[in-house]
Amino acid sequence: MKRHTHTQRFMKLFIVIAAIAAMSVTVSIAAPRYDRETPQTYEDLFKQALETSPTYRSTWEEQILAKYTLYRAYGDFLPGITLSSRYSVNKNYSPTSTTSGSSGYGVSLSLPIWEGGARYYTLDNARLAVKASPIILTQSQQQLSYNLRLAINTSIASSELVRAARSAIALRKELLRLAETKYALGATTEIDVLSTRIQVGTAENTLLQAIQDSTIYREKINQIIGVALTSRYPLAEPQEESISNTGVDSLVNRALSSSPTSILAKLNYMNSLNNKKISDATWWPTLSLSAGYDYSETGANSKDWTIAPEGKSSSVGISLNYPLFTGFQRAETRERSKVELKQSKWTQNKTYEDLEQSVRENHSKYVRAKAQIVIAEANLDLAKRQRDMEQERYRVGSSTLLNVQNAQTAELDSEIELVKRKLEARTAKALLEYSVGSSLTR
């Protein structure tokens, strides 16, 4: 009975320890919270993202690999040194007991002198990797910046839609109060009251959807930053900044010459060119130098090994090798490198074309959206005036409920249109800056 009790206690203790361990693991891998009272700007959130974004931090950690790739390439020009030692004891019991042994050590050195230049091209590829490493990190930063700006702009747009939905409910309820008052006075029919109540319910449903969308977009920002999805902080209103008065052709030239995407495409082509030269090097003979020294000693029975027969040897050699036939392996490798080089060139050309197309398209979208914002703002002002006029006419009995509802709908549609155009302009500006590779704000 006691043994059973001890077992139960042990199991309970084990469960408690396992639960604590699981909690500690959960805490260690959970995303940090980011709760703030003051409004957070894009700069504040981007600074936090540089510290906690999993995607960006993973790219940042990879930088060290390029440095060691370069070390390895330099190491191919250094001699390889091998140390060896050995010790053995042998016993023979027939016909008499005899003990013998041997020991020794050695050192060998090998140095490839020439292998068709493959080491030089490998070293050049390593240098290209070192050069590409900070550019890849910059590209990752710009991708993070674009994703964050897009999420912030979408979240702000959803918040503006929530405000518009709340405003629409207030207008609908005011119209409902007016319709009920007129119905009580016998100045309108019950149909107007029922119709207005339906409009209020529809507006409330729209508000619920807008609130849900706003929550989802806010969690998307937290996901991009790399913090807990339930983190809470107010967003600062973005400043409407226009891009500099630079022609689209100038922006295209800047993108093709200095954007990380174009630079990496060029480096990738240079890497493929070196790979082609490395495969060509396999058709050259290889020349290598080797040297070695070996010392050994043996003994038998009780004789001291240090005075037993010794052996010393040293060697120096140079070898020239040329593989005559390797089962078409070299031919296949060389042809593959040729194809990959051509593909890399085509990929580079496509990258340039995609960059130019992206710059021109988003510049056009930005210019168009900015012009449409002016029109949408004017339309919203007109819609508000029309709604006020129709509501006043309905109050005095010179307009119908349908006219008021149509005016309110037109105002809401104008407000939604303005929000969409602002979002489109901000999105086009963010993508244009990502394509060019630098800020375009005046």
N, C-alpha and C positions, 0 to 999 in steps of 0.2 A: 504493500500500500504506500509506503514511504517512497519507494522507487518510482511508483507511478506519479506521486506528487512532485518529486524532483524533476521528473520528465516534463510534466506540465509547466512547471516554473521555467525550465530551460527553454521550452518552446515559446512561452510568453516573452521571455527575455530576447530570444532570437527574433521574434516578430517585431518587438519594439526597436531593436537595433536595425533591422532591415528597413523599417518605416523611417527611422531617422536618416539612414543612408540614402533612401530614395528621396526624402525631402531635401537633403543637402545637394543631391545631384540636380534635382529640379530647380533649386535656387541658383545653382551655379550656371545652368544653361539658360535660365529665363532671361528674356530681354529686359534691360533696365527701364525703369519708369522715367518719364520726362514730364513732370507736372510743373507748370509755371502760372503765376498770377498775372504777370505783365504780358501784353500782346507780343507775340513772337513774329519777327520779320523773316523773310527768306534767308537773310544772312545768318540769323540765329539758328535756324533749323539746319542750314547747310553745314555750319560749323559742327553741330552735333552729329550730323550724318557722317562726317569724315571720321568720327571716332567710333561710331557704332553700326554703320551700314555693313552687313555681312558681305555683300558683293564687293564693295570697295575695299574693305579690309583684306579680303582674300587676294585681290589684285595687288595690294600693297605688300603683302607677305611674300609674294612671288618675286619681288625685285632682287632679293638676295641670290636667287638661283642664277641669274645672268652673270653675276660676279664670279661664282664658282665655275660656271661654264668657261669663262675666260681663263681662270686658273688652270683648268684641265687642258685647255688648248695650248697654253704655254708649257705645261708639263710634258706634252708630247715631244718637245724639243730637248728635253733633259734625258740623261741616261737612266735606264732602269737598273737598280741595284738589288741583288738578292743575296741574303745570308742564309747559310744552311749549317746544320750540325747533326751529328749522328753518334749513337752509342749502342753497342750490342754485346751480349754475353752468350756464349754457346757452351753447353755441357754435353759431353759424350761419355756414356757409361759402358761401352763395349769396344774392346774387351776390358779396358781399364778406364777408370774415371779420369777424364781430361777436361780441363776448363780453359777456354780461350775467349778472347774478346777483342773488340776493336772500337776505336773512337776516331772522330775527325771533325773537321769543320771546313767550310769553304765560302768563298765570296765570288759572285759573278756579276759582270757588268755588260749591258747591251745598249747599243745606241744606233737607232736607224738614221742613216745619213741622207738617203734619198728614196722617195717612194712616189715620184711623179709630181711632187708639189702638193700632195693631199693635205699635209699638215698646215701649209700656209693658207690654203683655202678654208680649212677648218678653223684656223685662228681668225681669219677675216669674218667668218660667220659668227664666231663668238663675240667679236667686236661689234658686229651689227646687232647682236642680241643685247649687248650692254647699251648701245645707243637707242635701241627700241624700248628698253625697259621704262625710262621716265616718260616716254611718249605714250606708252600703253597706260601708265598711271594717269597721265593727263587726260587721255581719252576716257578713262573710267570716271574721273572727276566730272568731266563735261557730261557724260551720260547720266551720272547721278544728279547733276545740276538740272539737266533737262527733265528727268523724271520727277524731281522734286517740284520744279516750277509748274509742270503740267498738273501735278496732284494738288498743289496749292491753289492754282487758278481754278481748277474744277471744283475744289471745296468751297472757295469763295463764291463761285457762280451758284453753287447749290444753296449756299446761305442766302444769297440774294433772291433766289427763287422761293425760299422759305418765307422771307420777308414779303415778297410779292403775294404769296398765297395767304399770308395772314392779313395783308391789306385787302385782298379780294374778299375774305370772309367778313371783315369789318364792313365793307361796302355792301355785301349781300345782306348782312344782318340789318344794316341801316335801311336798306330798301325793304326788307321784310317788315320792320317796324312801321315804315311809312305805309305799306300795303295793308297791314292789319288795322292801322288807324283809319285809313280811308274805307276799309271794309266795314269797320264798326260804325262809320258815319253813313254807310250806304252809298259811298261814292265809287265803289268798285265791286267786283265780283269775288267770290271765294276762289275762283280759278287762279286769279292773280296771286293770292296768298299761298295757295298750294304750289304754284310754279316757283315762287320765290323761295319757299322752304326747300324745294328740290335743289335749287341753285346753291343754297347754303350748304346742304349736305354734300353736294358735288365738290364745292370749294374745300370743305373739311377733309374729304378724301384726298384731294390734291395736296393738301397740307401734310397729311400723314405720310404720303409717298415722298414728298420733298424732304421731310425730316429724316426718313429712313435713308434716302440717298445721301443726305448731308453727313449722317453718321458713318456710312460706308466710305465716303470719300475722305473723311477725317482719319479713319482707321488706315486707309491706303497711305496717307502721309506718314503715319507712324510706322507702317511696314517698310516704307522706303528708307526712313531714317534708321530703322533698326532698334526701335524702342517698343515698350509694351503697347499693344493696340489700344488699350484703355487709357492711355496717357491723355491728360487734359490740359489745354492751354488755349488762350484766345489767339486768333490770327490777326496780325496787323493788316490794315487795308493797304493793298499794293498801290504804289505811285504809278500813274499812267505816264510812262516814259516812252518817248518816240525814238526811233533809230536815227542814227546820223544820216545826213544828206549825202549818202554815197550811192553812186549808180550801181545797178545790178551787175554790170560787167566787172566793175572793180571788186565787188563782193565775190564773184566767181573766181577771179584771179587770186584773191586772198585765200579762198578755200582750197584751190588747187595747189597753192605754193606752201601754205603754212598750217593747214589743218592737220590734226593728228591722223585722221583717216587717210589723207593723201600721202603723208610721210610714211606711214606704216605700209601702204601699198607699194611704195618705191623700195623700201627696205626688204619687203618680202620678195620682190623681183630680184634684187641683188643677192639674196640668200639662195634663191633657186639657181641663179647663174653660177654661184660657187659650188652648189651641189652638182651641177653639170660638169664642172671642172674636176671635182673630186672623183666622179665616176670615170672620167677620161683618164685620170691618173692610174687607175687599176691596169691599164694596158702598158704601163711602163715597167721596166725591171726595178727591183728594189735592191738597195745597197745598204748593208748594215755592218757595224763594227761590234766585236765582242771580245771580252777579256775575262780571265778567271784565275783564281788561286785556290788550291786545295791542299790540306794537310791531314794526314792520317797516321795512326800508330796502332800496333797490334801487340798482343801478349798472350802467353799461355801459362797455365798452372800458377805458380807463385811469383813469376817474374814480373817485375815492375814494368808497366807499359811505357814509362818514360824512357827506359833504356832498351826497350824492345825495338824491333825493326820499325823504322819510320818510313813514311812516304810523303813526298812533297811534289806538287806539280803546279805549273802555271801555264796559261795559254793566252794567246792573242790571235784573233782571226778577223778576217773580213770576208763577207759573203755577198754574192750577187745572185739574185733569184729572179726567175721569170716564169710565171705559170703559162705553159703552152696551151692547155685546154682545161676549162673549168665547167664543162657541161653547159656552155652558152650563158652562164650566170652573168659574166661581165657584159656580154652583148645585151642581155635583157635589162640590166641595171642602167647601162648607158642610154638605151632607147627610152626607158622610163624617165630618166632625168631630162632628156630632150623634150618629151611630151609635157612634163611638169613645168619646164621653163616656158614653153609656149603658153600653157594654161595660165601661168603666173602673169605673163604679159597681157593676155586677154582680160584677166581679172583686174589688173591695174587699169587698163583702159575703161573697163566697166565701172570701176570705182570712181574714176574721174567723171565719167558721164553721169553717174548717179548723183555725185556731189553737185555738179552743175545744174542738173534737173531739180534737185532739192532746193538749191539756193534760189533759182528763178521762180519755182512754184511757190515757195513760202514767202518770198519777197512780194510776189503778186498778190497772194492771199492777205498779207499784212496791209498792203496799200489799199486793197479793196475793202477789207474789214474796217480800217480807219475811216474811210469815206462813208461806209454804211453806218458806222456809229453815229456820225453827225446826222444822218437821215433818221435813224432810229430814235435819237434824242428828240428831234423835232416832232416826229410822229407821236411819241409818248406825251409830249406837252400838248399837242392837239387833242389826243385821246382823253387826257384829263379834263381839258376844257369842254369837250363834247359831253363827257359823262356828267360834269357839273350842270351843264345847260339842260340835258335831258332829264336829270333828276329833279331840277327845279321846275321844269315844265310839267313833269308828272305830278309834282306836289300840288301845283295849281290846277291840274286837270286838263292841260293842253297837250299832253303826250301820253303814250301808252306804256304799260309795263314792259312790253317786248322791246321798245326802243331803249329804255333805260338798261335792260339786261344786255342788249347788244352793245351799248356804249361801254358798259363795265367790262364785257368780254373783250372789246377792242382795246381797252386800256390795259388789261392783263396781257393780252397777246403782244401789245407794243412793248410792255415791260420785259416780257420773256425774250422778245426779239433783241432788245438792247443788251440783255445779259448774254445771249448767245453770240452776238457780234463782238462784245468785249472779250469773251472767252476765246473766240476764234482769233482775234488780233493778238492776244497774249500768247496763245499757243503757237501761232505762226512766227512770232518774234523769238520765242524760246527755241523752236526748231531751226530757225534761220541762224541764230547764234551758235547752235550746236554744229550745224553744217559748216559754217565759216571757221569755227574754232576759237572765237573770241567774242567779247562783248561788243554790241553795236549801239549801246545807249549813248546819247549825246553827252 
